[in-house]
Amino acid sequence: MEFELRAEYAEGTPPRSGEARDTTWHMTETGGVRVLCGRDLDPAAETRPAEAWGTDAAEPFCRSCGARYLRQGQ
Ligand SMILES: [Zn+2]
């Protein structure tokens, strides 16, 4: 199973606004909008490769998604 990061934007922030401080990153199956912590995110939201997890490019990252991702396929 392949995973990627998907952005959750703070209320009122347009997608792809570039306002990183208003963005939280979640983990989802590639191409999916249902993130591991159970929310459905905007299909138009920015995605990044799963390899970005744990780097500055994926901060702040959803702790629930991080914990669930660690339990996937380990
Ligand atoms: Zn999450």
N, CA, C, O and the ligand as a Tripos MOL2 file, in Angstrom:
@<TRIPOS>MOLECULE
protein
  297   295    75     0     0
PROTEIN
NO_CHARGES

@<TRIPOS>ATOM
      1 N           0.8410   -1.2060    0.0000 N.3       1 MET1
      2 CA          0.0000    0.0000    0.0000 C.3       1 MET1
      3 C           0.8680    1.2450    0.0000 C.2       1 MET1
      4 O           1.8180    1.3650    0.7740 O.2       1 MET1
      5 N           0.5200    2.1630   -0.8820 N.am      2 GLU2
      6 CA          1.2980    3.4000   -0.9960 C.3       2 GLU2
      7 C           0.6050    4.5200   -0.2280 C.2       2 GLU2
      8 O          -0.6220    4.6140   -0.1970 O.2       2 GLU2
      9 N           1.4150    5.3560    0.3830 N.am      3 PHE3
     10 CA          0.8700    6.4730    1.1540 C.3       3 PHE3
     11 C           1.4490    7.7920    0.6540 C.2       3 PHE3
     12 O           2.5160    7.8420    0.0410 O.2       3 PHE3
     13 N           0.7080    8.8500    0.9370 N.am      4 GLU4
     14 CA          1.2070   10.1940    0.6560 C.3       4 GLU4
     15 C           0.6590   11.1300    1.7210 C.2       4 GLU4
     16 O          -0.2720   10.7920    2.4530 O.2       4 GLU4
     17 N           1.2480   12.2960    1.7890 N.am      5 LEU5
     18 CA          0.7960   13.3100    2.7340 C.3       5 LEU5
     19 C          -0.2420   14.1910    2.0580 C.2       5 LEU5
     20 O          -0.1290   14.5070    0.8740 O.2       5 LEU5
     21 N          -1.2620   14.5860    2.8290 N.am      6 ARG6
     22 CA         -2.2550   15.5190    2.2860 C.3       6 ARG6
     23 C          -2.4480   16.6500    3.2800 C.2       6 ARG6
     24 O          -2.4760   16.4370    4.4930 O.2       6 ARG6
     25 N          -2.5780   17.8460    2.7470 N.am      7 ALA7
     26 CA         -2.6610   19.0470    3.5840 C.3       7 ALA7
     27 C          -4.0860   19.2970    4.0620 C.2       7 ALA7
     28 O          -5.0460   19.1490    3.3050 O.2       7 ALA7
     29 N          -4.2060   19.6790    5.3340 N.am      8 GLU8
     30 CA         -5.4570   20.2080    5.8630 C.3       8 GLU8
     31 C          -5.2420   21.6840    6.1310 C.2       8 GLU8
     32 O          -4.3230   22.0650    6.8560 O.2       8 GLU8
     33 N          -6.0860   22.5090    5.5490 N.am      9 TYR9
     34 CA         -5.9170   23.9510    5.6680 C.3       9 TYR9
     35 C          -6.7950   24.4910    6.7790 C.2       9 TYR9
     36 O          -7.9040   24.0050    7.0000 O.2       9 TYR9
     37 N          -6.3010   25.4810    7.4640 N.am     10 ALA10
     38 CA         -7.0920   26.1380    8.5030 C.3      10 ALA10
     39 C          -8.3300   26.7710    7.8760 C.2      10 ALA10
     40 O          -8.3310   27.1520    6.7060 O.2      10 ALA10
     41 N          -9.3630   26.8720    8.6690 N.am     11 GLU11
     42 CA        -10.6240   27.4290    8.1970 C.3      11 GLU11
     43 C         -10.3920   28.7740    7.5120 C.2      11 GLU11
     44 O          -9.6990   29.6430    8.0410 O.2      11 GLU11
     45 N         -10.9790   28.9290    6.3330 N.am     12 GLY12
     46 CA        -10.8850   30.2030    5.6290 C.3      12 GLY12
     47 C          -9.6350   30.3870    4.8110 C.2      12 GLY12
     48 O          -9.4710   31.4180    4.1580 O.2      12 GLY12
     49 N          -8.7290   29.3910    4.8290 N.am     13 THR13
     50 CA         -7.5130   29.5050    4.0410 C.3      13 THR13
     51 C          -7.7220   28.8150    2.6960 C.2      13 THR13
     52 O          -8.0070   27.6180    2.6660 O.2      13 THR13
     53 N          -7.5920   29.5250    1.6040 N.am     14 PRO14
     54 CA         -7.7800   28.8830    0.2980 C.3      14 PRO14
     55 C          -6.7000   27.8440    0.0550 C.2      14 PRO14
     56 O          -5.5480   28.0500    0.4360 O.2      14 PRO14
     57 N          -7.0600   26.7120   -0.5840 N.am     15 PRO15
     58 CA         -6.0360   25.7150   -0.9280 C.3      15 PRO15
     59 C          -4.8950   26.3420   -1.7210 C.2      15 PRO15
     60 O          -5.1080   27.2520   -2.5230 O.2      15 PRO15
     61 N          -3.7050   25.8530   -1.4910 N.am     16 ARG16
     62 CA         -2.5130   26.2940   -2.2180 C.3      16 ARG16
     63 C          -2.2210   27.7680   -1.9920 C.2      16 ARG16
     64 O          -1.6460   28.4270   -2.8590 O.2      16 ARG16
     65 N          -2.6100   28.2900   -0.8410 N.am     17 SER17
     66 CA         -2.3280   29.6880   -0.5560 C.3      17 SER17
     67 C          -0.8630   29.8890   -0.2060 C.2      17 SER17
     68 O          -0.3580   31.0110   -0.2350 O.2      17 SER17
     69 N          -0.1830   28.7980    0.1260 N.am     18 GLY18
     70 CA          1.2190   28.9050    0.4990 C.3      18 GLY18
     71 C           1.4340   29.3130    1.9350 C.2      18 GLY18
     72 O           2.5690   29.5150    2.3660 O.2      18 GLY18
     73 N           0.3460   29.4360    2.6820 N.am     19 GLU19
     74 CA          0.4640   29.8140    4.0850 C.3      19 GLU19
     75 C           0.7290   28.5720    4.9240 C.2      19 GLU19
     76 O          -0.1920   27.9810    5.4870 O.2      19 GLU19
     77 N           1.9770   28.1890    5.0000 N.am     20 ALA20
     78 CA          2.3290   26.9270    5.6440 C.3      20 ALA20
     79 C           1.9120   26.9070    7.1080 C.2      20 ALA20
     80 O           1.6290   25.8430    7.6590 O.2      20 ALA20
     81 N           1.8720   28.0640    7.7350 N.am     21 ARG21
     82 CA          1.5520   28.0860    9.1620 C.3      21 ARG21
     83 C           0.1030   27.6990    9.4180 C.2      21 ARG21
     84 O          -0.2560   27.3520   10.5430 O.2      21 ARG21
     85 N          -0.7390   27.7540    8.3780 N.am     22 ASP22
     86 CA         -2.1380   27.3870    8.5180 C.3      22 ASP22
     87 C          -2.4080   25.9680    8.0310 C.2      22 ASP22
     88 O          -3.5630   25.5770    7.8570 O.2      22 ASP22
     89 N          -1.3600   25.2080    7.8140 N.am     23 THR23
     90 CA         -1.4980   23.8790    7.2360 C.3      23 THR23
     91 C          -1.0830   22.8060    8.2350 C.2      23 THR23
     92 O          -0.0520   22.9270    8.8960 O.2      23 THR23
     93 N          -1.8970   21.7500    8.3410 N.am     24 THR24
     94 CA         -1.5050   20.5470    9.0690 C.3      24 THR24
     95 C          -1.4470   19.4080    8.0680 C.2      24 THR24
     96 O          -2.3210   19.2800    7.2100 O.2      24 THR24
     97 N          -0.4080   18.5740    8.1790 N.am     25 TRP25
     98 CA         -0.2410   17.4660    7.2440 C.3      25 TRP25
     99 C          -0.7550   16.1740    7.8440 C.2      25 TRP25
    100 O          -0.5210   15.8720    9.0150 O.2      25 TRP25
    101 N          -1.4700   15.4100    7.0100 N.am     26 HIS26
    102 CA         -1.9900   14.1090    7.3990 C.3      26 HIS26
    103 C          -1.4770   13.0600    6.4230 C.2      26 HIS26
    104 O          -0.9600   13.3840    5.3540 O.2      26 HIS26
    105 N          -1.6320   11.7690    6.8190 N.am     27 MET27
    106 CA         -1.2210   10.6690    5.9490 C.3      27 MET27
    107 C          -2.4550   10.0170    5.3580 C.2      27 MET27
    108 O          -3.4310    9.7710    6.0670 O.2      27 MET27
    109 N          -2.4190    9.7360    4.0700 N.am     28 THR28
    110 CA         -3.5290    9.0780    3.3830 C.3      28 THR28
    111 C          -2.9810    8.0640    2.3940 C.2      28 THR28
    112 O          -1.8160    8.1310    2.0000 O.2      28 THR28
    113 N          -3.8380    7.1150    1.9910 N.am     29 GLU29
    114 CA         -3.4620    6.2620    0.8750 C.3      29 GLU29
    115 C          -3.3300    7.1380   -0.3620 C.2      29 GLU29
    116 O          -4.0650    8.1120   -0.5230 O.2      29 GLU29
    117 N          -2.3980    6.7920   -1.2270 N.am     30 THR30
    118 CA         -2.1700    7.5880   -2.4210 C.3      30 THR30
    119 C          -3.4660    7.7490   -3.2150 C.2      30 THR30
    120 O          -4.1410    6.7730   -3.5470 O.2      30 THR30
    121 N          -3.7910    9.0040   -3.5090 N.am     31 GLY31
    122 CA         -4.9890    9.2980   -4.2820 C.3      31 GLY31
    123 C          -6.2520    9.3890   -3.4630 C.2      31 GLY31
    124 O          -7.3090    9.7260   -3.9980 O.2      31 GLY31
    125 N          -6.1730    9.0940   -2.1590 N.am     32 GLY32
    126 CA         -7.3590    9.1020   -1.3140 C.3      32 GLY32
    127 C          -7.5250   10.4070   -0.5610 C.2      32 GLY32
    128 O          -6.5820   11.1870   -0.4300 O.2      32 GLY32
    129 N          -8.7330   10.6370   -0.0680 N.am     33 VAL33
    130 CA         -8.9860   11.8360    0.7320 C.3      33 VAL33
    131 C          -9.2760   11.4810    2.1890 C.2      33 VAL33
    132 O          -9.2930   12.3680    3.0430 O.2      33 VAL33
    133 N          -9.5080   10.1720    2.4970 N.am     34 ARG34
    134 CA         -9.7420    9.7500    3.8800 C.3      34 ARG34
    135 C          -8.3930    9.5160    4.5330 C.2      34 ARG34
    136 O          -7.6940    8.5550    4.2100 O.2      34 ARG34
    137 N          -8.0290   10.4050    5.4580 N.am     35 VAL35
    138 CA         -6.7190   10.2920    6.0790 C.3      35 VAL35
    139 C          -6.7700    9.2730    7.2110 C.2      35 VAL35
    140 O          -7.8490    8.8730    7.6460 O.2      35 VAL35
    141 N          -5.6040    8.8590    7.6820 N.am     36 LEU36
    142 CA         -5.5300    7.7460    8.6420 C.3      36 LEU36
    143 C          -6.2360    8.0660    9.9520 C.2      36 LEU36
    144 O          -6.6980    7.1480   10.6300 O.2      36 LEU36
    145 N          -6.3320    9.3220   10.3260 N.am     37 CYS37
    146 CA         -7.0140    9.6720   11.5700 C.3      37 CYS37
    147 C          -8.5210    9.7840   11.3750 C.2      37 CYS37
    148 O          -9.2380   10.1150   12.3190 O.2      37 CYS37
    149 N          -9.0230    9.5120   10.1460 N.am     38 GLY38
    150 CA        -10.4500    9.3680    9.9420 C.3      38 GLY38
    151 C         -11.1610   10.5360    9.2920 C.2      38 GLY38
    152 O         -12.3540   10.4460    9.0060 O.2      38 GLY38
    153 N         -10.4630   11.6200    9.0540 N.am     39 ARG39
    154 CA        -11.1210   12.7660    8.4300 C.3      39 ARG39
    155 C         -11.0730   12.6650    6.9100 C.2      39 ARG39
    156 O         -10.2190   11.9780    6.3500 O.2      39 ARG39
    157 N         -11.9880   13.3480    6.2570 N.am     40 ASP40
    158 CA        -11.9560   13.4770    4.8030 C.3      40 ASP40
    159 C         -11.4490   14.8710    4.4700 C.2      40 ASP40
    160 O         -12.0240   15.8760    4.8870 O.2      40 ASP40
    161 N         -10.3640   14.9130    3.7120 N.am     41 LEU41
    162 CA         -9.7940   16.2110    3.3530 C.3      41 LEU41
    163 C         -10.1830   16.5820    1.9270 C.2      41 LEU41
    164 O         -10.7030   15.7650    1.1680 O.2      41 LEU41
    165 N          -9.9150   17.8400    1.5890 N.am     42 ASP42
    166 CA        -10.2330   18.3680    0.2660 C.3      42 ASP42
    167 C          -9.4270   17.6240   -0.8070 C.2      42 ASP42
    168 O          -8.2010   17.5600   -0.7190 O.2      42 ASP42
    169 N         -10.1030   17.0600   -1.8190 N.am     43 PRO43
    170 CA         -9.3680   16.3740   -2.8910 C.3      43 PRO43
    171 C          -8.4140   17.3050   -3.6250 C.2      43 PRO43
    172 O          -7.4650   16.8530   -4.2660 O.2      43 PRO43
    173 N          -8.6700   18.6180   -3.5300 N.am     44 ALA44
    174 CA         -7.8020   19.5930   -4.2030 C.3      44 ALA44
    175 C          -6.6210   20.0060   -3.3370 C.2      44 ALA44
    176 O          -5.7530   20.7570   -3.7810 O.2      44 ALA44
    177 N          -6.5870   19.5110   -2.0860 N.am     45 ALA45
    178 CA         -5.5050   19.9060   -1.1950 C.3      45 ALA45
    179 C          -4.1650   19.3800   -1.6950 C.2      45 ALA45
    180 O          -4.0830   18.3540   -2.3710 O.2      45 ALA45
    181 N          -3.1470   20.1000   -1.3470 N.am     46 GLU46
    182 CA         -1.7940   19.7280   -1.7780 C.3      46 GLU46
    183 C          -1.3800   18.3730   -1.1870 C.2      46 GLU46
    184 O          -1.7400   18.0440   -0.0570 O.2      46 GLU46
    185 N          -0.6320   17.6050   -1.9540 N.am     47 THR47
    186 CA         -0.0830   16.3460   -1.4610 C.3      47 THR47
    187 C           1.4350   16.3710   -1.5970 C.2      47 THR47
    188 O           1.9950   17.0950   -2.4200 O.2      47 THR47
    189 N           2.0810   15.5620   -0.7680 N.am     48 ARG48
    190 CA          3.5290   15.4170   -0.8550 C.3      48 ARG48
    191 C           3.8690   13.9490   -0.6840 C.2      48 ARG48
    192 O           3.1020   13.2110   -0.0650 O.2      48 ARG48
    193 N           4.9960   13.5070   -1.2140 N.am     49 PRO49
    194 CA          5.3890   12.0970   -1.0830 C.3      49 PRO49
    195 C           5.5360   11.7050    0.3820 C.2      49 PRO49
    196 O           5.9110   12.5250    1.2210 O.2      49 PRO49
    197 N           5.2370   10.4380    0.6810 N.am     50 ALA50
    198 CA          5.3360    9.9490    2.0560 C.3      50 ALA50
    199 C           6.7480   10.1370    2.5970 C.2      50 ALA50
    200 O           6.9380   10.2200    3.8100 O.2      50 ALA50
    201 N           7.7290   10.2040    1.7210 N.am     51 GLU51
    202 CA          9.1180   10.3750    2.1560 C.3      51 GLU51
    203 C           9.3320   11.7040    2.8700 C.2      51 GLU51
    204 O          10.3050   11.8720    3.6050 O.2      51 GLU51
    205 N           8.4080   12.6570    2.6480 N.am     52 ALA52
    206 CA          8.5360   13.9600    3.2990 C.3      52 ALA52
    207 C           8.1640   13.8900    4.7750 C.2      52 ALA52
    208 O           8.4460   14.8160    5.5350 O.2      52 ALA52
    209 N           7.5260   12.7820    5.1820 N.am     53 TRP53
    210 CA          7.1350   12.6280    6.5800 C.3      53 TRP53
    211 C           8.3680   12.6610    7.4730 C.2      53 TRP53
    212 O           9.3640   11.9960    7.1880 O.2      53 TRP53
    213 N           8.3010   13.4280    8.5460 N.am     54 GLY54
    214 CA          9.4320   13.5250    9.4620 C.3      54 GLY54
    215 C          10.4100   14.6230    9.0950 C.2      54 GLY54
    216 O          11.4020   14.8310    9.7940 O.2      54 GLY54
    217 N          10.1390   15.3310    7.9990 N.am     55 THR55
    218 CA         11.0010   16.4480    7.6100 C.3      55 THR55
    219 C          10.2660   17.7660    7.8470 C.2      55 THR55
    220 O           9.0750   17.7830    8.1550 O.2      55 THR55
    221 N          10.9920   18.8520    7.6980 N.am     56 ASP56
    222 CA         10.3940   20.1680    7.8780 C.3      56 ASP56
    223 C           9.2680   20.4240    6.8820 C.2      56 ASP56
    224 O           8.3840   21.2420    7.1360 O.2      56 ASP56
    225 N           9.3010   19.7220    5.7410 N.am     57 ALA57
    226 CA          8.2800   19.9140    4.7020 C.3      57 ALA57
    227 C           6.9260   19.3940    5.1380 C.2      57 ALA57
    228 O           5.9140   19.6890    4.5010 O.2      57 ALA57
    229 N           6.8900   18.6170    6.2230 N.am     58 ALA58
    230 CA          5.6330   18.0210    6.6700 C.3      58 ALA58
    231 C           5.3230   18.4100    8.1090 C.2      58 ALA58
    232 O           4.7400   17.6290    8.8610 O.2      58 ALA58
    233 N           5.7120   19.6080    8.4790 N.am     59 GLU59
    234 CA          5.4200   20.1230    9.8210 C.3      59 GLU59
    235 C           4.4380   21.2810    9.7450 C.2      59 GLU59
    236 O           4.5690   22.1190    8.8530 O.2      59 GLU59
    237 N           3.4620   21.3680   10.6390 N.am     60 PRO60
    238 CA          3.1640   20.3670   11.6700 C.3      60 PRO60
    239 C           2.4400   19.1610   11.0820 C.2      60 PRO60
    240 O           1.6530   19.2840   10.1440 O.2      60 PRO60
    241 N           2.7250   17.9910   11.6580 N.am     61 PHE61
    242 CA          2.1180   16.7560   11.1650 C.3      61 PHE61
    243 C           1.1410   16.2240   12.1990 C.2      61 PHE61
    244 O           1.4010   16.2950   13.4000 O.2      61 PHE61
    245 N           0.0110   15.6870   11.7340 N.am     62 CYS62
    246 CA         -1.0270   15.1430   12.6080 C.3      62 CYS62
    247 C          -0.4680   13.9610   13.4120 C.2      62 CYS62
    248 O           0.0070   12.9800   12.8400 O.2      62 CYS62
    249 N          -0.5300   14.0670   14.7360 N.am     63 ARG63
    250 CA          0.0400   13.0080   15.5820 C.3      63 ARG63
    251 C          -0.7290   11.6960   15.4510 C.2      63 ARG63
    252 O          -0.1330   10.6200   15.5080 O.2      63 ARG63
    253 N          -2.0370   11.7760   15.2780 N.am     64 SER64
    254 CA         -2.8400   10.5550   15.1140 C.3      64 SER64
    255 C          -2.4430    9.8260   13.8410 C.2      64 SER64
    256 O          -2.2860    8.6050   13.8420 O.2      64 SER64
    257 N          -2.2810   10.5690   12.7620 N.am     65 CYS65
    258 CA         -1.8690    9.9410   11.5060 C.3      65 CYS65
    259 C          -0.4710    9.3430   11.6440 C.2      65 CYS65
    260 O          -0.2090    8.2570   11.1280 O.2      65 CYS65
    261 N           0.4170   10.0360   12.3280 N.am     66 GLY66
    262 CA          1.7670    9.5310   12.4980 C.3      66 GLY66
    263 C           1.7950    8.2050   13.2400 C.2      66 GLY66
    264 O           2.5210    7.2840   12.8640 O.2      66 GLY66
    265 N           0.9890    8.1160   14.3080 N.am     67 ALA67
    266 CA          0.9410    6.8890   15.1030 C.3      67 ALA67
    267 C           0.3650    5.7340   14.2860 C.2      67 ALA67
    268 O           0.8630    4.6100   14.3430 O.2      67 ALA67
    269 N          -0.6960    6.0280   13.5230 N.am     68 ARG68
    270 CA         -1.3130    4.9740   12.7120 C.3      68 ARG68
    271 C          -0.3910    4.5560   11.5720 C.2      68 ARG68
    272 O          -0.3180    3.3760   11.2290 O.2      68 ARG68
    273 N           0.3050    5.5140   10.9920 N.am     69 TYR69
    274 CA          1.2120    5.1930    9.8880 C.3      69 TYR69
    275 C           2.3190    4.2550   10.3650 C.2      69 TYR69
    276 O           2.7200    3.3450    9.6400 O.2      69 TYR69
    277 N           2.8100    4.4760   11.5790 N.am     70 LEU70
    278 CA          3.8680    3.6300   12.1220 C.3      70 LEU70
    279 C           3.4200    2.1790   12.2550 C.2      70 LEU70
    280 O           4.2320    1.2580   12.1680 O.2      70 LEU70
    281 N           2.0980    1.9840   12.4710 N.am     71 ARG71
    282 CA          1.5810    0.6250   12.6600 C.3      71 ARG71
    283 C           1.2490   -0.0550   11.3350 C.2      71 ARG71
    284 O           0.9440   -1.2470   11.3140 O.2      71 ARG71
    285 N           1.3040    0.6880   10.2320 N.am     72 GLN72
    286 CA          0.9780    0.1180    8.9180 C.3      72 GLN72
    287 C           2.1500   -0.6820    8.3810 C.2      72 GLN72
    288 O           3.2520   -0.1580    8.2160 O.2      72 GLN72
    289 N           1.9040   -1.9470    8.1130 N.am     73 GLY73
    290 CA          2.8620   -2.7680    7.3770 C.3      73 GLY73
    291 C           4.2410   -2.8470    7.9840 C.2      73 GLY73
    292 O           5.2190   -3.0660    7.2690 O.2      73 GLY73
    293 N           4.3410   -2.6720    9.2900 N.am     74 GLN74
    294 CA          5.6530   -2.7270    9.9220 C.3      74 GLN74
    295 C           5.9660   -4.1630   10.3580 C.2      74 GLN74
    296 O           7.0340   -4.4190   10.9150 O.2      74 GLN74
    297 ZN         -4.4860   13.0030   10.6640 Zn       75 ZN75
@<TRIPOS>BOND
     1     1     2 1
     2     2     3 1
     3     3     4 2
     4     3     5 am
     5     5     6 1
     6     6     7 1
     7     7     8 2
     8     7     9 am
     9     9    10 1
    10    10    11 1
    11    11    12 2
    12    11    13 am
    13    13    14 1
    14    14    15 1
    15    15    16 2
    16    15    17 am
    17    17    18 1
    18    18    19 1
    19    19    20 2
    20    19    21 am
    21    21    22 1
    22    22    23 1
    23    23    24 2
    24    23    25 am
    25    25    26 1
    26    26    27 1
    27    27    28 2
    28    27    29 am
    29    29    30 1
    30    30    31 1
    31    31    32 2
    32    31    33 am
    33    33    34 1
    34    34    35 1
    35    35    36 2
    36    35    37 am
    37    37    38 1
    38    38    39 1
    39    39    40 2
    40    39    41 am
    41    41    42 1
    42    42    43 1
    43    43    44 2
    44    43    45 am
    45    45    46 1
    46    46    47 1
    47    47    48 2
    48    47    49 am
    49    49    50 1
    50    50    51 1
    51    51    52 2
    52    51    53 am
    53    53    54 1
    54    54    55 1
    55    55    56 2
    56    55    57 am
    57    57    58 1
    58    58    59 1
    59    59    60 2
    60    59    61 am
    61    61    62 1
    62    62    63 1
    63    63    64 2
    64    63    65 am
    65    65    66 1
    66    66    67 1
    67    67    68 2
    68    67    69 am
    69    69    70 1
    70    70    71 1
    71    71    72 2
    72    71    73 am
    73    73    74 1
    74    74    75 1
    75    75    76 2
    76    75    77 am
    77    77    78 1
    78    78    79 1
    79    79    80 2
    80    79    81 am
    81    81    82 1
    82    82    83 1
    83    83    84 2
    84    83    85 am
    85    85    86 1
    86    86    87 1
    87    87    88 2
    88    87    89 am
    89    89    90 1
    90    90    91 1
    91    91    92 2
    92    91    93 am
    93    93    94 1
    94    94    95 1
    95    95    96 2
    96    95    97 am
    97    97    98 1
    98    98    99 1
    99    99   100 2
   100    99   101 am
   101   101   102 1
   102   102   103 1
   103   103   104 2
   104   103   105 am
   105   105   106 1
   106   106   107 1
   107   107   108 2
   108   107   109 am
   109   109   110 1
   110   110   111 1
   111   111   112 2
   112   111   113 am
   113   113   114 1
   114   114   115 1
   115   115   116 2
   116   115   117 am
   117   117   118 1
   118   118   119 1
   119   119   120 2
   120   119   121 am
   121   121   122 1
   122   122   123 1
   123   123   124 2
   124   123   125 am
   125   125   126 1
   126   126   127 1
   127   127   128 2
   128   127   129 am
   129   129   130 1
   130   130   131 1
   131   131   132 2
   132   131   133 am
   133   133   134 1
   134   134   135 1
   135   135   136 2
   136   135   137 am
   137   137   138 1
   138   138   139 1
   139   139   140 2
   140   139   141 am
   141   141   142 1
   142   142   143 1
   143   143   144 2
   144   143   145 am
   145   145   146 1
   146   146   147 1
   147   147   148 2
   148   147   149 am
   149   149   150 1
   150   150   151 1
   151   151   152 2
   152   151   153 am
   153   153   154 1
   154   154   155 1
   155   155   156 2
   156   155   157 am
   157   157   158 1
   158   158   159 1
   159   159   160 2
   160   159   161 am
   161   161   162 1
   162   162   163 1
   163   163   164 2
   164   163   165 am
   165   165   166 1
   166   166   167 1
   167   167   168 2
   168   167   169 am
   169   169   170 1
   170   170   171 1
   171   171   172 2
   172   171   173 am
   173   173   174 1
   174   174   175 1
   175   175   176 2
   176   175   177 am
   177   177   178 1
   178   178   179 1
   179   179   180 2
   180   179   181 am
   181   181   182 1
   182   182   183 1
   183   183   184 2
   184   183   185 am
   185   185   186 1
   186   186   187 1
   187   187   188 2
   188   187   189 am
   189   189   190 1
   190   190   191 1
   191   191   192 2
   192   191   193 am
   193   193   194 1
   194   194   195 1
   195   195   196 2
   196   195   197 am
   197   197   198 1
   198   198   199 1
   199   199   200 2
   200   199   201 am
   201   201   202 1
   202   202   203 1
   203   203   204 2
   204   203   205 am
   205   205   206 1
   206   206   207 1
   207   207   208 2
   208   207   209 am
   209   209   210 1
   210   210   211 1
   211   211   212 2
   212   211   213 am
   213   213   214 1
   214   214   215 1
   215   215   216 2
   216   215   217 am
   217   217   218 1
   218   218   219 1
   219   219   220 2
   220   219   221 am
   221   221   222 1
   222   222   223 1
   223   223   224 2
   224   223   225 am
   225   225   226 1
   226   226   227 1
   227   227   228 2
   228   227   229 am
   229   229   230 1
   230   230   231 1
   231   231   232 2
   232   231   233 am
   233   233   234 1
   234   234   235 1
   235   235   236 2
   236   235   237 am
   237   237   238 1
   238   238   239 1
   239   239   240 2
   240   239   241 am
   241   241   242 1
   242   242   243 1
   243   243   244 2
   244   243   245 am
   245   245   246 1
   246   246   247 1
   247   247   248 2
   248   247   249 am
   249   249   250 1
   250   250   251 1
   251   251   252 2
   252   251   253 am
   253   253   254 1
   254   254   255 1
   255   255   256 2
   256   255   257 am
   257   257   258 1
   258   258   259 1
   259   259   260 2
   260   259   261 am
   261   261   262 1
   262   262   263 1
   263   263   264 2
   264   263   265 am
   265   265   266 1
   266   266   267 1
   267   267   268 2
   268   267   269 am
   269   269   270 1
   270   270   271 1
   271   271   272 2
   272   271   273 am
   273   273   274 1
   274   274   275 1
   275   275   276 2
   276   275   277 am
   277   277   278 1
   278   278   279 1
   279   279   280 2
   280   279   281 am
   281   281   282 1
   282   282   283 1
   283   283   284 2
   284   283   285 am
   285   285   286 1
   286   286   287 1
   287   287   288 2
   288   287   289 am
   289   289   290 1
   290   290   291 1
   291   291   292 2
   292   291   293 am
   293   293   294 1
   294   294   295 1
   295   295   296 2
@<TRIPOS>SUBSTRUCTURE
     1 MET1         2 RESIDUE 1 A MET
     2 GLU2         6 RESIDUE 1 A GLU
     3 PHE3        10 RESIDUE 1 A PHE
     4 GLU4        14 RESIDUE 1 A GLU
     5 LEU5        18 RESIDUE 1 A LEU
     6 ARG6        22 RESIDUE 1 A ARG
     7 ALA7        26 RESIDUE 1 A ALA
     8 GLU8        30 RESIDUE 1 A GLU
     9 TYR9        34 RESIDUE 1 A TYR
    10 ALA10       38 RESIDUE 1 A ALA
    11 GLU11       42 RESIDUE 1 A GLU
    12 GLY12       46 RESIDUE 1 A GLY
    13 THR13       50 RESIDUE 1 A THR
    14 PRO14       54 RESIDUE 1 A PRO
    15 PRO15       58 RESIDUE 1 A PRO
    16 ARG16       62 RESIDUE 1 A ARG
    17 SER17       66 RESIDUE 1 A SER
    18 GLY18       70 RESIDUE 1 A GLY
    19 GLU19       74 RESIDUE 1 A GLU
    20 ALA20       78 RESIDUE 1 A ALA
    21 ARG21       82 RESIDUE 1 A ARG
    22 ASP22       86 RESIDUE 1 A ASP
    23 THR23       90 RESIDUE 1 A THR
    24 THR24       94 RESIDUE 1 A THR
    25 TRP25       98 RESIDUE 1 A TRP
    26 HIS26      102 RESIDUE 1 A HIS
    27 MET27      106 RESIDUE 1 A MET
    28 THR28      110 RESIDUE 1 A THR
    29 GLU29      114 RESIDUE 1 A GLU
    30 THR30      118 RESIDUE 1 A THR
    31 GLY31      122 RESIDUE 1 A GLY
    32 GLY32      126 RESIDUE 1 A GLY
    33 VAL33      130 RESIDUE 1 A VAL
    34 ARG34      134 RESIDUE 1 A ARG
    35 VAL35      138 RESIDUE 1 A VAL
    36 LEU36      142 RESIDUE 1 A LEU
    37 CYS37      146 RESIDUE 1 A CYS
    38 GLY38      150 RESIDUE 1 A GLY
    39 ARG39      154 RESIDUE 1 A ARG
    40 ASP40      158 RESIDUE 1 A ASP
    41 LEU41      162 RESIDUE 1 A LEU
    42 ASP42      166 RESIDUE 1 A ASP
    43 PRO43      170 RESIDUE 1 A PRO
    44 ALA44      174 RESIDUE 1 A ALA
    45 ALA45      178 RESIDUE 1 A ALA
    46 GLU46      182 RESIDUE 1 A GLU
    47 THR47      186 RESIDUE 1 A THR
    48 ARG48      190 RESIDUE 1 A ARG
    49 PRO49      194 RESIDUE 1 A PRO
    50 ALA50      198 RESIDUE 1 A ALA
    51 GLU51      202 RESIDUE 1 A GLU
    52 ALA52      206 RESIDUE 1 A ALA
    53 TRP53      210 RESIDUE 1 A TRP
    54 GLY54      214 RESIDUE 1 A GLY
    55 THR55      218 RESIDUE 1 A THR
    56 ASP56      222 RESIDUE 1 A ASP
    57 ALA57      226 RESIDUE 1 A ALA
    58 ALA58      230 RESIDUE 1 A ALA
    59 GLU59      234 RESIDUE 1 A GLU
    60 PRO60      238 RESIDUE 1 A PRO
    61 PHE61      242 RESIDUE 1 A PHE
    62 CYS62      246 RESIDUE 1 A CYS
    63 ARG63      250 RESIDUE 1 A ARG
    64 SER64      254 RESIDUE 1 A SER
    65 CYS65      258 RESIDUE 1 A CYS
    66 GLY66      262 RESIDUE 1 A GLY
    67 ALA67      266 RESIDUE 1 A ALA
    68 ARG68      270 RESIDUE 1 A ARG
    69 TYR69      274 RESIDUE 1 A TYR
    70 LEU70      278 RESIDUE 1 A LEU
    71 ARG71      282 RESIDUE 1 A ARG
    72 GLN72      286 RESIDUE 1 A GLN
    73 GLY73      290 RESIDUE 1 A GLY
    74 GLN74      294 RESIDUE 1 A GLN
    75 ZN75       297 GROUP 0 **** ****
